[in-house]
Structure formats: C-alpha cells, structure tokens
C-alpha cells in the first residue's frame, strides 16, 4: 500500500515538473496605465505639476495649536493665502493650457488631472483657514484639535490630492 502512495507522489512530481504551461508571476517591463504622448508645451504642464508638488511639500510644515498666539495665526493665515494664490495661478495656467490645446485628448486629460490635484489642495487650505479663523475667534469645537470636526475635511482633501499625485506619478506615462 505504501508503494502505491510513493509511486503516486513521484508520478505527481514528475508530471508537475514536466508541465511547461505553469502560471508564474512575470515582471512586466512596460509601464501600465494611460500613456500620454504628444503633449504640446510639455515643459509648461510638467512644470506646473512640479510646482504643485513643491507647494505640497511646504504644507507639511504648518503647525497650529489651540494656544497659538493671534499674531502667529495671522501669519499662518497669510502663508496659507499665499499658497492658495500660487495654486490658483497654476490652476489658471492649466485651464488655459486645456483650452488652448482642446483638440489634444492627452493635453486635456493631463491638464484636468493637474486641475483636480490643485483643487484638492486649495480646498484643504481653505478648510485650514477656516480652522485658524475659528481658533482666533474661540469658536467652540476648535479647542480640542485632535477631535475637531474641522480636521476631517482638511485631511480628506489633502489625502485626496496626495493620492492623485501618487496615481499620476505611478500610473501615467508621459512620452
């Protein structure tokens, strides 16, 4: 009886090793995702994307506490307004790019992708301004920042923008 089991196991091993169409995970050398080619004024649109990422990198240094002095809150609010203005300029450039090259699906797609990212960051910054102004005016609900309902949309839109940036960098191929 044990000889039959041993023979069966050896037979299964031989069949398994001799089968050539086994499924293996293969590394795909080609990028996946939408390929954007023939961008017109490519330098401008890629530069806009880099500027958005640069602004986002600076957003991580904003530090607000419930006991932050009023003057410092005003300074932070002014900095946020400056970031918003920079993003609006970039957004306007991207919309203009999309309108100028409206016959190129690649240009319109990529420009609209960048507009969506800038919109997410602008909305997050606007929510941060609302929070700062609420702290200045001692609005109830802002005294405990960790549990504050102001933080939910701030992080939501910031994360949404970050996800769009990650998606763009990972999946979109610009040639």
C-alpha positions in Angstrom: 0.0 0.0 0.0 2.8 2.4 0.8 4.4 1.6 -2.5 1.3 2.9 -4.3 1.4 6.1 -2.4 5.1 6.6 -3.1 4.6 5.9 -6.8 1.6 8.3 -6.9 3.7 11.1 -5.2 6.6 10.5 -7.6 4.2 10.5 -10.6 2.6 13.8 -9.5 6.1 15.4 -9.0 7.2 14.2 -12.5 4.0 15.5 -14.1 4.3 18.8 -12.3 7.9 19.4 -13.3 7.3 18.4 -16.9 4.3 20.6 -17.4 5.5 23.7 -19.3 2.5 25.9 -19.1 2.5 26.6 -15.4 1.5 30.0 -14.3 4.2 32.2 -12.9 4.2 35.8 -11.9 6.1 37.7 -14.6 7.7 41.1 -14.3 6.3 43.4 -16.9 8.9 45.8 -18.2 6.4 48.0 -19.9 4.7 50.7 -17.7 0.9 50.3 -17.2 -1.7 52.9 -17.1 -2.6 55.6 -19.5 0.2 56.8 -21.8 0.2 60.4 -22.6 2.0 61.2 -25.7 2.4 64.2 -28.0 1.9 66.8 -25.2 2.1 70.3 -26.6 4.0 72.7 -24.5 5.0 69.7 -22.4 7.6 71.7 -20.4 4.9 74.1 -19.1 2.4 71.4 -18.0 5.1 69.2 -16.3 6.5 72.3 -14.6 3.0 73.0 -13.3 2.9 69.5 -11.8 6.3 70.0 -10.2 5.2 73.4 -8.7 2.1 71.7 -7.2 4.3 69.0 -5.6 6.7 71.7 -4.3 3.8 73.6 -2.7 2.5 70.4 -1.2 5.9 69.7 0.3 5.8 73.1 2.1 2.4 72.4 3.5 3.7 69.8 5.9 5.4 72.5 8.0 2.2 74.2 9.1 1.8 73.8 12.9 -1.3 75.0 14.6 -2.2 74.6 18.2 -5.2 75.8 20.2 -2.9 78.1 22.2 -1.1 79.6 19.2 -0.8 83.4 19.6 -3.1 85.5 17.5 -0.2 87.1 15.6 1.2 83.8 14.6 -2.2 82.6 13.5 -2.4 85.7 11.2 1.0 84.9 9.8 -0.1 81.3 9.1 -3.3 82.5 7.6 -1.3 84.8 5.3 1.0 82.0 4.3 -2.0 79.8 3.5 -3.4 82.5 1.4 -0.1 82.8 -0.5 -0.2 79.0 -1.1 -3.8 79.3 -2.3 -2.9 82.1 -4.6 0.0 80.1 -6.1 -2.2 77.1 -6.6 -4.8 79.3 -8.3 -2.2 80.7 -10.7 -1.1 77.2 -11.6 -4.7 76.1 -11.9 -5.5 79.0 -14.3 -2.4 78.1 -16.3 -3.6 74.5 -16.6 -7.1 75.6 -17.6 -5.7 77.9 -20.2 -3.5 75.0 -21.4 -6.5 72.7 -21.7 -8.5 75.4 -23.6 -5.6 76.2 -25.9 -5.0 72.5 -26.8 -8.6 71.3 -26.6 -8.1 69.2 -29.7 -5.5 67.1 -28.0 -7.0 64.5 -25.6 -3.6 64.0 -23.9 -3.3 67.6 -23.1 -6.8 68.0 -21.9 -6.6 64.8 -19.8 -3.3 65.7 -18.1 -4.3 69.3 -17.5 -7.6 68.3 -16.0 -5.8 65.7 -13.8 -3.5 68.5 -12.5 -6.5 70.8 -12.0 -8.1 68.2 -9.8 -5.0 67.9 -7.7 -4.7 71.7 -7.3 -8.4 71.9 -6.4 -8.0 69.3 -3.7 -5.1 71.3 -2.2 -6.9 74.6 -2.4 -10.0 73.2 -0.7 -7.8 71.7 2.1 -6.0 75.1 2.5 -9.4 76.9 2.7 -10.5 74.5 5.4 -7.3 75.2 7.3 -8.0 78.9 7.0 -11.5 78.2 8.5 -9.9 76.4 11.4 -7.4 79.1 12.0 -10.1 81.8 12.0 -12.2 79.7 14.3 -9.3 79.4 16.7 -8.8 83.1 16.6 -12.5 83.7 17.4 -12.5 81.0 20.1 -15.3 79.0 18.3 -16.4 76.0 20.2 -15.1 72.8 18.9 -11.7 74.1 18.0 -10.2 73.8 21.5 -9.5 70.1 21.0 -7.9 70.0 17.6 -7.5 66.2 17.6 -11.2 65.6 17.9 -12.2 68.7 16.0 -14.6 68.2 13.0 -12.5 70.9 11.2 -9.7 68.3 10.8 -11.8 65.8 8.8 -12.1 67.8 5.6 -8.6 69.2 5.9 -7.1 65.7 5.9 -9.6 64.4 3.4 -8.8 66.9 0.7 -5.1 66.8 1.5 -5.1 63.0 1.2 -7.2 63.1 -1.9 -4.6 65.4 -3.6 -1.8 63.2 -2.4 -3.5 60.1 -3.8 -4.0 61.9 -7.2 -0.3 62.9 -7.2 0.8 59.3 -6.4 -1.6 57.9 -9.0 -0.2 60.4 -11.6 3.4 59.5 -10.7 2.8 55.8 -10.7 0.5 55.1 -13.5 0.6 57.9 -16.0 3.4 57.6 -18.6 4.4 60.8 -20.3 6.3 60.4 -23.5 
